[in-house]
């Protein structure tokens, strides 16, 4: 599957005319084939990485270390969730203390005004 996804991404990227002038006109509304091919190749690389890890699990010395890393990743996800809770609660409380009389309408974000990088 990963090889087919990578080949599809390569064909999309090779068949799309792309130059530096078009890069400034691309925004959130103009998500062209060039960006879809990049996303497709990223997902293909992730799947390929998982397959390589499955192959390394059969190795007598690397296999136990891969299993340990997988178990530590589960603990890391739990820790990152707890860290996210504390970070968001700190951010909300510090903003409320720094700007106590701010109107709720001023807190809205608008993605339509975002122009992207450069």
VENHUQUI-V855413 format. One record per residue. N is the residue number from 0. RES is the residue in one letter. PHI is phi in radians with two decimals (999 if undefined). PSI is psi in whole degrees, 0 to 359 (* if undefined). OMEGA is omega in degrees with one decimal (* if undefined). Layout:
# VENHUQUI-V855413
N_RES_PHI_PSI_OMEGA ; N_RES_PHI_PSI_OMEGA
This chain:
# VENHUQUI-V855413
0_X_999_318_-177.3 ; 1_X_-1.13_322_179.7 ; 2_X_-1.17_319_177.6 ; 3_X_-1.13_319_177.8 ; 4_X_-1.13_319_179.4 ; 5_X_-1.15_319_179.0 ; 6_X_-1.16_321_176.2 ; 7_X_-1.10_319_178.2 ; 8_X_-1.14_320_179.0 ; 9_X_-1.13_319_179.0 ; 10_X_-1.15_318_177.5 ; 11_X_-1.09_317_-177.7 ; 12_X_-1.24_324_-179.7 ; 13_X_-1.29_331_-176.8 ; 14_X_-1.55_354_-178.3 ; 15_X_-1.65_122_174.3 ; 16_X_-1.26_128_-175.0 ; 17_X_-2.46_133_173.3 ; 18_X_-2.48_178_-174.1 ; 19_X_-1.23_333_179.8 ; 20_X_-1.21_323_179.5 ; 21_X_-1.24_337_-176.9 ; 22_X_-1.17_330_179.1 ; 23_X_-1.34_336_-179.1 ; 24_X_-1.51_350_179.7 ; 25_X_-1.40_129_176.8 ; 26_X_-2.39_198_-177.3 ; 27_X_-1.16_331_-178.9 ; 28_X_-1.46_342_-176.9 ; 29_X_-2.00_73_-177.4 ; 30_X_-1.64_88_-169.4 ; 31_X_-1.38_183_-178.9 ; 32_X_-1.08_330_-178.9 ; 33_X_-1.09_318_179.2 ; 34_X_-1.29_323_176.8 ; 35_X_-1.09_323_179.1 ; 36_X_-1.18_325_176.0 ; 37_X_-1.12_316_177.3 ; 38_X_-1.10_319_179.4 ; 39_X_-1.12_320_178.9 ; 40_X_-1.24_329_175.9 ; 41_X_-1.13_314_178.9 ; 42_X_-1.13_324_177.0 ; 43_X_-1.12_321_179.0 ; 44_X_-1.18_323_177.9 ; 45_X_-1.11_314_179.1 ; 46_X_-1.11_320_177.8 ; 47_X_-1.09_321_178.1 ; 48_X_-1.11_320_176.9 ; 49_X_-1.12_322_179.1 ; 50_X_-1.17_322_178.2 ; 51_X_-1.15_321_177.0 ; 52_X_-1.11_324_176.6 ; 53_X_-1.15_323_177.8 ; 54_X_-1.19_322_-179.6 ; 55_X_-1.25_341_178.7 ; 56_X_-1.14_338_179.7 ; 57_X_-1.42_346_179.7 ; 58_X_-1.26_136_-174.4 ; 59_X_-1.17_331_-178.9 ; 60_X_-1.72_326_-177.9 ; 61_X_-1.50_330_-176.4 ; 62_X_-0.97_309_178.8 ; 63_X_-1.10_328_178.1 ; 64_X_-1.21_325_176.8 ; 65_X_-1.15_319_178.2 ; 66_X_-1.11_319_177.3 ; 67_X_-1.10_319_179.2 ; 68_X_-1.14_323_178.1 ; 69_X_-1.14_319_178.8 ; 70_X_-1.20_323_177.7 ; 71_X_-1.19_330_178.8 ; 72_X_-1.13_323_177.1 ; 73_X_-1.10_316_177.1 ; 74_X_-1.14_323_179.5 ; 75_X_-1.14_321_177.9 ; 76_X_-1.11_318_177.5 ; 77_X_-1.10_317_178.5 ; 78_X_-1.12_319_179.9 ; 79_X_-1.15_326_176.1 ; 80_X_-1.13_315_177.4 ; 81_X_-1.11_319_177.8 ; 82_X_-1.11_322_177.8 ; 83_X_-1.11_319_179.2 ; 84_X_-1.08_313_-179.5 ; 85_X_-1.19_322_-179.6 ; 86_X_-1.18_317_179.2 ; 87_X_-1.17_319_179.2 ; 88_X_-1.14_322_176.4 ; 89_X_-1.15_318_-179.6 ; 90_X_-1.11_317_-179.9 ; 91_X_-1.16_315_-178.4 ; 92_X_-1.20_322_179.1 ; 93_X_-1.20_323_176.0 ; 94_X_-1.16_323_178.5 ; 95_X_-1.18_326_178.7 ; 96_X_-1.36_325_-178.8 ; 97_X_-1.33_325_-176.9 ; 98_X_-2.22_75_-173.3 ; 99_X_-1.27_335_-174.7 ; 100_X_-1.87_27_-179.1 ; 101_X_-1.42_137_179.8 ; 102_X_-1.31_147_178.9 ; 103_X_-1.12_333_-179.5 ; 104_X_-1.18_336_-180.0 ; 105_X_-1.39_352_-178.3 ; 106_X_-1.57_354_-178.3 ; 107_X_-1.28_144_177.3 ; 108_X_-1.88_151_179.0 ; 109_X_-2.24_120_177.3 ; 110_X_-1.44_346_-179.4 ; 111_X_-1.25_337_178.8 ; 112_X_-1.53_355_-179.2 ; 113_X_-1.32_127_-177.1 ; 114_X_-1.76_355_177.5 ; 115_X_1.46_182_179.8 ; 116_X_-1.23_134_178.8 ; 117_X_1.09_*_*
